[in-house]
Amino acid sequence: MAMTMSGEIQLAAPREVVWEKLNDSDVLKACIPGCEELEKTDGQGFRAVAKMKVGPVSARFRGKVTLSDLDPPSGYKISGEGEGGVAGFAKGAAKVNLVEREGGTLLSYHVDAQIGGKLAQLGQRLINGTAKKLADEFFANFARSL
């Protein structure tokens, strides 16, 4: 099942600070809902483990995340894929843009993702609702970290 999601959030910090925090594995680990491990690997990558619950399906996803199209401090592309055993898989990419605005930084994102397995059987509305909730939770946590 394919899905897309877009959004933006106004952050009360300079663009350079937001950029720095978006590339800090400790900050990201603390902000990602359900994240149990996030370790930097070689180059612009991370290894991740996150526990997620979507409706009745709960799983621990293990995967990798890669940063590309780096344009400091304006944005990047973040791509990832994870396996959750019988729950299924998730993979996708997000384009993140940072623009100075109103004494802070406007962060905008556009996500394209695919899911399969039991997760895909739950239905588009439940998946989209959960994805939006997780994104909102991440950005609320990220805004607090600034």
C-alpha positions in Angstrom: 0.0 0.0 0.0 1.4 3.4 -1.0 0.8 6.6 1.0 1.9 10.2 0.9 1.9 12.9 3.6 3.0 16.5 3.7 3.1 19.1 6.4 5.0 22.0 7.9 5.8 23.3 11.4 7.2 26.7 12.5 10.1 26.3 14.9 11.4 28.9 17.2 15.1 28.4 16.4 17.5 29.6 13.7 17.8 27.4 10.6 21.4 26.4 11.4 20.3 25.1 14.9 17.4 23.2 13.4 19.8 21.7 10.8 22.3 20.7 13.5 19.5 19.0 15.5 18.1 17.2 12.5 21.5 15.5 12.1 22.1 14.6 15.7 21.3 10.9 16.4 20.7 11.5 20.1 18.1 14.2 19.4 16.4 12.1 16.7 16.3 9.1 19.0 14.6 11.1 21.7 12.0 12.5 19.2 11.1 9.4 17.2 8.1 7.7 18.8 8.9 4.2 19.9 12.6 4.5 19.0 14.7 2.1 21.0 18.0 2.4 19.1 19.4 4.8 16.6 23.1 4.5 15.9 25.1 6.4 13.3 26.8 4.1 10.7 29.3 4.9 8.1 28.7 7.9 5.9 25.3 9.5 6.2 23.4 6.5 7.6 21.8 5.2 10.8 20.7 1.8 12.0 17.4 1.9 13.9 15.1 -0.2 16.0 11.6 1.1 16.8 8.6 -0.4 18.4 5.3 0.6 16.8 1.7 -0.2 17.3 -0.8 0.4 14.5 -4.3 -0.6 15.5 -4.1 -4.3 16.7 -0.7 -4.9 15.2 2.4 -4.3 17.3 5.9 -4.9 16.1 9.5 -4.1 16.5 11.0 -2.7 13.3 14.7 -3.0 12.5 16.0 -1.0 9.6 18.3 1.6 8.2 18.0 5.3 7.5 20.1 7.2 4.9 20.5 10.9 4.4 21.1 12.2 0.9 20.8 15.3 -1.3 22.3 17.2 1.6 22.0 21.0 1.2 23.1 22.4 4.6 21.3 24.2 6.2 18.4 24.1 3.7 17.3 20.5 3.8 17.9 16.9 2.7 16.2 13.7 1.7 15.8 11.0 4.4 15.1 7.5 3.2 14.5 4.4 5.2 13.3 0.9 5.2 12.4 -1.5 8.0 11.2 -5.0 8.6 8.7 -5.9 11.4 8.6 -9.7 11.0 5.1 -11.0 10.5 3.7 -7.4 10.9 5.3 -6.5 7.5 7.6 -3.9 6.2 7.8 -0.2 5.7 10.0 1.9 3.3 9.9 5.4 2.2 11.5 8.7 1.8 10.9 12.3 2.9 12.1 15.5 1.5 12.8 18.0 4.3 13.1 21.7 3.6 14.2 24.5 6.0 13.4 28.2 5.3 14.1 31.1 7.6 10.8 32.7 8.5 9.3 35.0 11.2 12.3 34.9 13.5 12.6 31.1 13.3 12.6 28.3 10.8 9.7 26.9 8.8 10.3 23.1 8.4 8.3 21.5 5.6 8.2 17.8 4.6 6.8 15.6 1.9 6.7 11.8 2.5 6.2 8.9 0.0 6.0 5.5 1.7 5.0 1.9 1.1 3.9 -0.7 3.6 3.2 -4.4 3.2 2.2 -7.4 5.2 -0.3 -7.3 8.1 0.1 -3.6 8.3 -1.2 -3.1 4.8 -4.3 -5.2 5.6 -5.4 -2.7 8.3 -6.8 -0.2 5.8 -5.8 3.1 4.4 -7.7 5.3 7.0 -6.1 3.6 10.0 -2.6 3.7 8.5 -2.9 7.3 7.5 -4.3 8.3 10.9 -1.5 6.5 12.7 1.2 8.0 10.3 -0.2 11.5 10.9 -0.2 10.9 14.7 3.4 9.7 14.7 4.5 12.6 12.5 2.8 15.1 14.8 4.3 13.5 17.9 7.8 13.6 16.3 7.6 17.2 15.4 6.1 18.2 18.9 9.1 16.3 20.5 11.5 18.0 18.1 10.1 21.5 18.7 10.5 20.9 22.5 14.1 19.8 22.0 15.0 23.1 20.4 
